[in-house]
């Protein structure tokens, strides 16, 4: 028998209750998230450990960033803990009549802990936390790039729409030209030689003199034909310049994040396993590690499916039965990465793998599966295969795992 410490976490503080092995409340109070009060809690935990001969169980509900200080303190001091999923905690503590207060929630967490067989939360290496932070940072930068591209496109349609047809939108040269010449009038005022020299001097990536001269000639022709909706003195020309400069910086940041993730992962087994699968590049491999975390905490593929949110949700009552669908309660970022990863594999030429083969098998059955259903089935297969590869430290090999009659 051991003590149970339950915390109802909120912003900067927690309501704490301590129950003794006989399920009686020993303490009820507030824990401020400060160094001094965390030290006092650590001393109290050590005293209970000496008294019972075993450490108390510590349980709290995950509340996003607010529960991070509590979790960091417990990790630093080496205390095992159970971090509850909010939905799971709500279901376990549900009652016919209930008073919803921070204190009552803390008491219910402690009481239900005596009845439930809750396992301690798996504590990952700091590497996985850093990879998760980098992957989420990458997603934020990518979302901001998409937003700025849409805004810049709308303005360019009024100032110089021909640019998006002459140059690859989003490329380094395109963003450079937008910053230099957001309006055709800026081009008409200058000679081809001046434009060529400015392109070479201001483009972040190297461009040859011949290529710059050709681009200058094309831009001059487009400028003479263009009929913009706004004048060159319009404030929106400065605005589109600003968008282009910010996009260039964000694209460089995005590339540096991938480089940092790859550098941190170059000695990791999971990185090499993911990279061995045809269709998975450096960026996808790093983002998968960031969202998947330490694979060793998954004992079987069903847990991984639930974590991803592709486990089946089934509803049947009497004569009513709805069509099966995925739960979508898991990691939506991981689910998104896996969905677009399979789509990219389908579009890749000359890179066969079992997941693409499985997709086309599902599409050729007598009752062929819809596209999204087949994609989810491929994700399910991918998770099973990669969990096996990661668990055994095996690289993917398409040829060695093909059936004998196909050899």
C-alpha positions in Angstrom: 0.0 0.0 0.0 1.2 3.5 -0.8 0.2 7.1 -0.6 -1.4 8.8 -3.6 -0.8 12.5 -4.5 -3.3 14.0 -6.9 -3.0 17.4 -8.6 -5.6 19.4 -10.4 -3.4 21.7 -12.4 -4.2 25.2 -13.5 -2.3 28.3 -14.5 0.7 28.7 -12.2 -0.8 26.6 -9.4 -2.3 23.2 -8.6 -4.9 22.0 -6.1 -3.2 19.1 -4.3 -4.6 16.3 -2.2 -2.7 13.5 -0.5 -4.4 10.2 0.4 -2.8 7.6 2.8 -2.8 3.9 2.0 -6.1 3.5 3.8 -7.8 5.9 1.3 -8.1 8.7 3.9 -7.3 12.2 3.0 -4.1 13.4 4.8 -3.8 16.8 3.1 -5.7 19.2 1.0 -4.2 22.5 -0.2 -2.7 24.6 -2.9 0.7 24.1 -4.6 2.1 27.2 -6.3 4.5 26.4 -9.2 7.5 28.0 -7.6 10.9 26.5 -6.8 10.4 26.8 -3.0 7.1 24.9 -3.0 8.3 22.3 -5.4 11.3 21.7 -3.1 8.8 21.3 -0.2 6.8 18.8 -2.2 10.0 16.9 -3.0 10.8 16.7 0.8 7.3 15.5 1.5 7.6 12.8 -1.2 10.9 11.5 0.3 9.3 11.4 3.8 6.4 9.3 2.5 8.8 7.0 0.6 10.8 6.4 3.8 7.6 5.8 5.8 6.1 3.3 3.4 9.2 1.8 1.9 7.9 2.8 -1.5 7.4 6.0 -3.4 3.8 7.5 -3.5 1.8 7.4 -6.8 1.6 10.9 -8.3 -1.3 11.5 -10.7 -2.4 14.6 -12.5 -4.4 15.5 -15.6 -2.5 17.0 -18.6 -3.5 20.6 -19.2 -1.2 21.7 -22.0 1.4 24.2 -21.1 0.1 24.7 -17.6 1.1 21.1 -16.5 4.6 21.4 -18.0 6.2 22.9 -14.9 4.9 20.1 -12.7 6.1 17.5 -15.2 9.5 19.1 -15.5 9.9 19.1 -11.7 9.0 15.4 -11.4 11.4 14.5 -14.2 14.2 16.5 -12.7 13.8 14.9 -9.3 13.4 11.4 -10.7 9.8 10.9 -9.5 7.5 8.5 -11.4 4.1 10.0 -12.2 0.9 9.3 -14.2 -0.1 12.0 -16.6 -3.8 11.5 -17.4 -5.4 12.2 -20.8 -8.2 14.7 -20.1 -10.8 12.6 -21.9 -9.8 9.5 -20.1 -9.8 11.3 -16.8 -13.2 12.7 -17.4 -14.6 9.3 -18.3 -13.1 7.6 -15.2 -14.4 10.3 -12.8 -17.9 10.6 -14.3 -20.8 10.4 -11.8 -24.5 10.8 -12.0 -24.2 13.9 -9.7 -21.0 15.9 -9.5 -19.8 19.2 -8.2 -17.2 20.6 -10.6 -14.5 22.4 -8.6 -10.7 22.1 -8.6 -10.7 20.6 -5.2 -13.4 17.9 -6.0 -11.5 17.0 -9.2 -8.3 16.5 -7.2 -10.1 14.3 -4.7 -11.8 12.2 -7.6 -8.4 11.7 -9.3 -7.0 10.3 -6.0 -10.0 8.1 -5.2 -10.2 6.6 -8.7 -6.5 5.9 -8.7 -7.1 3.3 -6.0 -9.6 1.6 -8.2 -7.9 1.9 -11.6 -4.8 0.2 -12.7 -3.0 3.2 -14.0 0.5 2.8 -15.4 3.2 5.4 -14.9 3.8 7.7 -17.8 6.7 6.7 -20.1 9.5 9.3 -19.8 11.2 9.9 -23.1 14.7 11.1 -23.7 15.2 14.9 -24.1 16.0 14.2 -27.8 12.4 13.3 -28.6 11.1 16.4 -26.8 13.5 18.6 -28.9 12.5 16.8 -32.1 8.8 17.4 -31.3 9.5 21.1 -30.7 11.5 21.4 -33.9 8.8 19.5 -35.9 6.0 21.8 -34.5 8.2 24.9 -35.2 8.6 23.6 -38.8 4.8 23.3 -39.1 4.3 26.8 -37.9 6.8 28.2 -40.3 5.2 26.2 -43.2 1.7 27.5 -42.3 3.0 31.1 -42.2 4.6 30.6 -45.6 1.3 29.3 -47.1 -0.5 32.3 -45.6 2.0 34.9 -46.9 2.0 33.2 -50.4 -1.7 33.6 -50.6 -1.6 37.3 -49.5 1.3 38.0 -52.0 -0.6 36.3 -54.8 -3.6 38.5 -54.3 -1.5 41.7 -54.4 0.6 40.6 -57.4 -2.7 40.1 -59.4 -3.1 43.8 -59.1 0.5 45.0 -59.4 2.3 42.6 -61.8 0.4 39.4 -62.5 2.8 38.2 -65.2 5.5 37.5 -62.8 3.8 34.3 -61.5 3.7 33.0 -65.1 7.3 33.8 -66.0 9.0 32.6 -62.9 8.4 29.7 -60.5 6.3 31.1 -57.6 8.1 30.8 -54.3 11.6 30.3 -55.8 14.5 32.3 -54.7 14.7 34.2 -58.0 11.0 34.9 -58.0 11.0 36.4 -54.5 14.1 38.4 -55.5 12.3 39.8 -58.6 9.2 40.7 -56.5 11.3 42.7 -54.1 13.1 44.5 -56.9 10.3 45.0 -59.3 6.8 44.6 -57.7 5.4 46.8 -60.5 6.2 46.9 -64.3 6.9 50.6 -64.2 10.1 49.9 -62.2 11.4 47.7 -65.0 10.5 50.0 -67.9 12.6 52.8 -66.3 15.8 50.6 -66.4 17.9 49.1 -69.1 18.5 45.3 -69.6 22.0 45.6 -68.3 21.0 47.3 -65.1 18.3 44.7 -64.5 20.7 41.9 -65.2 23.3 43.3 -62.7 20.6 43.9 -60.0 19.4 40.3 -60.4 22.9 38.9 -60.0 23.7 41.2 -57.0 20.5 40.6 -55.0 19.6 37.0 -55.7 20.4 34.8 -52.7 21.4 31.9 -54.9 24.0 32.2 -57.5 22.8 33.0 -61.1 25.0 33.2 -64.2 25.4 36.3 -66.2 23.8 34.6 -69.3 20.8 33.4 -67.3 20.4 36.8 -65.7 20.4 38.5 -69.0 17.8 36.2 -70.5 15.5 36.8 -67.4 16.0 40.5 -67.8 14.9 40.5 -71.4 11.8 38.4 -70.6 10.9 40.7 -67.7 11.2 43.8 -69.9 8.9 42.3 -72.5 6.3 41.3 -69.8 6.5 44.8 -68.3 5.7 46.5 -71.6 2.7 44.2 -72.1 1.4 44.4 -68.5 -1.6 46.6 -67.5 -1.6 46.7 -63.7 -4.7 47.5 -61.6 -2.7 49.8 -59.3 0.0 52.4 -59.8 3.7 52.1 -58.9 3.2 54.6 -56.1 0.5 52.5 -54.4 1.3 51.4 -50.9 0.5 47.8 -51.9 3.7 47.7 -53.9 5.7 48.2 -50.7 3.4 45.6 -49.0 4.2 42.9 -51.6 7.9 43.7 -51.3 7.6 43.1 -47.6 5.8 39.8 -48.1 8.5 38.6 -50.5 11.3 39.5 -48.1 9.5 37.7 -45.2 8.9 34.6 -47.4 12.6 34.4 -48.3 13.6 34.5 -44.6 11.0 31.9 -43.7 12.1 29.6 -46.4 15.7 29.8 -45.1 14.4 29.2 -41.6 12.5 26.2 -42.8 15.6 24.7 -44.5 17.7 25.3 -41.3 15.1 23.5 -39.2 15.3 20.4 -41.4 19.1 20.6 -41.3 19.1 20.8 -37.5 16.6 17.9 -37.1 18.7 15.8 -39.5 21.9 16.6 -37.6 20.3 15.6 -34.3 19.0 12.3 -35.8 22.0 11.1 -37.9 23.0 8.5 -35.2 19.4 7.4 -34.5 18.1 4.0 -35.6 14.6 5.3 -36.4 16.0 7.9 -38.7 17.8 5.4 -40.8 14.8 3.0 -40.8 12.5 5.7 -42.1 15.0 6.8 -44.7 15.4 3.3 -45.9 11.7 3.3 -47.0 11.2 4.5 -50.6 9.3 7.7 -50.7 10.4 9.0 -47.3 12.9 11.9 -47.5 14.9 13.7 -44.9 12.1 16.1 -43.9 9.4 13.5 -43.5 11.7 11.2 -41.6 12.5 13.9 -39.1 8.9 15.0 -38.7 7.8 11.4 -38.1 10.3 11.1 -35.3 9.2 14.4 -33.8 5.5 13.4 -33.8 5.9 9.6 -33.1 8.4 10.1 -30.2 10.0 7.1 -28.6 8.6 4.0 -30.3 9.6 1.8 -27.4 6.6 3.0 -25.4 4.3 1.2 -27.9 3.9 -2.6 -27.1 1.9 -3.4 -30.2 0.5 -1.8 -33.4 -3.0 -1.2 -31.9 -1.5 1.3 -29.4 0.2 3.1 -32.2 -3.0 3.2 -34.2 -4.8 4.7 -31.3 -2.1 7.3 -30.8 -2.3 8.2 -34.4 -6.1 8.3 -34.3 -6.8 5.8 -37.1 -8.4 3.1 -34.8 -11.9 2.1 -35.9 -14.9 3.7 -34.2 -18.0 1.4 -34.5 -21.5 2.2 -33.5 -24.4 -0.3 -33.4 -27.6 -0.2 -31.3 -30.5 -2.5 -32.0 -31.3 -2.2 -35.7 -29.2 1.0 -36.1 -25.6 0.6 -37.3 -23.5 3.3 -38.7 -20.6 2.9 -41.1 -17.2 2.3 -39.5 -14.9 5.3 -39.4 -11.6 6.3 -37.8 -11.6 7.8 -34.3 -9.5 10.9 -35.0 -8.8 11.3 -31.3 -5.0 10.8 -31.7 -2.2 13.0 -32.9 -3.6 15.0 -35.8 -0.2 16.3 -36.9 1.1 12.7 -37.2 -2.0 11.7 -39.1 -1.6 14.5 -41.5 2.1 13.7 -42.2 1.2 10.1 -42.8 -1.6 10.9 -45.1 0.4 13.2 -47.4 3.4 10.8 -47.2 1.3 7.9 -48.7 0.0 10.3 -51.3 3.5 11.3 -52.2 4.5 7.6 -52.4 1.7 7.1 -54.9 2.9 9.9 -57.1 6.6 8.8 -57.0 7.8 6.9 -60.1 10.3 4.1 -59.9 10.2 3.8 -56.1 8.1 0.6 -55.4 7.2 -0.3 -51.8 4.6 -2.5 -50.1 2.3 0.3 -49.2 1.9 1.5 -52.8 1.3 -2.1 -53.8 -1.3 -2.5 -51.1 -3.1 0.6 -52.2 -3.5 -0.6 -55.7 -4.6 -4.0 -54.4 -7.4 -2.4 -52.5 -8.4 -0.4 -55.5 -8.6 -3.5 -57.7 -10.8 -5.7 -55.5 -14.4 -6.5 -56.6 -15.6 -4.0 -54.1 -12.9 -1.4 -54.6 -12.2 0.9 -51.7 -12.6 4.6 -51.9 -9.4 6.6 -52.1 -9.3 7.9 -48.5 -10.3 4.5 -47.1 -7.4 2.9 -49.0 -5.0 5.6 -47.8 -5.9 4.9 -44.2 -5.5 1.2 -44.7 -2.0 1.9 -46.1 -1.2 4.1 -43.0 -2.3 1.1 -40.8 0.0 -1.2 -42.8 2.9 1.4 -42.6 2.6 1.7 -38.8 2.6 -2.1 -38.4 5.6 -2.6 -40.6 7.6 0.3 -39.2 7.0 -0.7 -35.6 8.4 -4.2 -36.4 11.4 -2.6 -38.2 12.1 -0.2 -35.4 11.6 -2.8 -32.7 14.2 -5.1 -34.3 16.4 -2.4 -35.8 15.9 -3.7 -39.4 16.2 -1.5 -42.5 13.4 -1.7 -45.1 14.2 -3.8 -48.1 11.5 -4.2 -50.8 13.1 -7.1 -52.7 14.0 -9.3 -49.7 10.5 -9.2 -48.4 8.7 -9.9 -51.7 6.9 -13.3 -51.9 9.0 -16.1 -53.4 6.8 -16.5 -56.5 7.3 -12.8 -57.4 11.1 -13.1 -57.4 
